[in-house]
Structures are given as C-alpha cells and as structure tokens.
Amino acid sequence: MKKKERLEKAVTDSLLEGELNKGEPDKMAVERLPSKYEIRQTVKLDPIVEETTVIRTMAEEVDDRYDEYMKRSERGTPSDTNK
C-alpha cells in the first residue's frame, strides 16, 4: 500500500470509530440541532445601561453609539447601589 492510501485508511478508520457508530445517526443529528426556543428573564437592572453609565463617568466616548440604546432603555442612570 502506498503512503497516501495508508493515511486515507487511517483517517477513514478514525472517523468511523467512536460516537457515530453508536445509535441511530438520524436521531443523533436531531439532538445536535440548536434549540428552537430561547429563555429570557426580565430583570430590573440592564447591565448595558449600568456599565455604559459607569464608563461615561470615567471616560469620554468618541462616538454616540450607545445614545440610542440609552434612550430606549427604561432609565439611563446608574443604580443606587453603585453610588
């Protein structure tokens, strides 16, 4: 056998061993798919607003990329716990 053929056989053998030979491939493929649902929790404090407000007290922003988000958020001031 040539070196190339031996390498191809070794790669094929290593790919065929392991988890793929255990169980039904169709069922395992479905299990690996990402979930259709996303879990979200409502929180009182928005971490992006909190961090942006703190950062703005330390440094000046070069652009206004967070201004629109801060306007859309319920509040654009830091929490009382950070004072």
Secondary structure, DSSP 8 states (H G I E B T S, - for coil): --HHHHHHHHHHHHHHSSGGGSS-HHHHHHHHS--S-------SS-HHHHHHHHHHHHS--SS-TTHHHHHHSS--S--GGG-
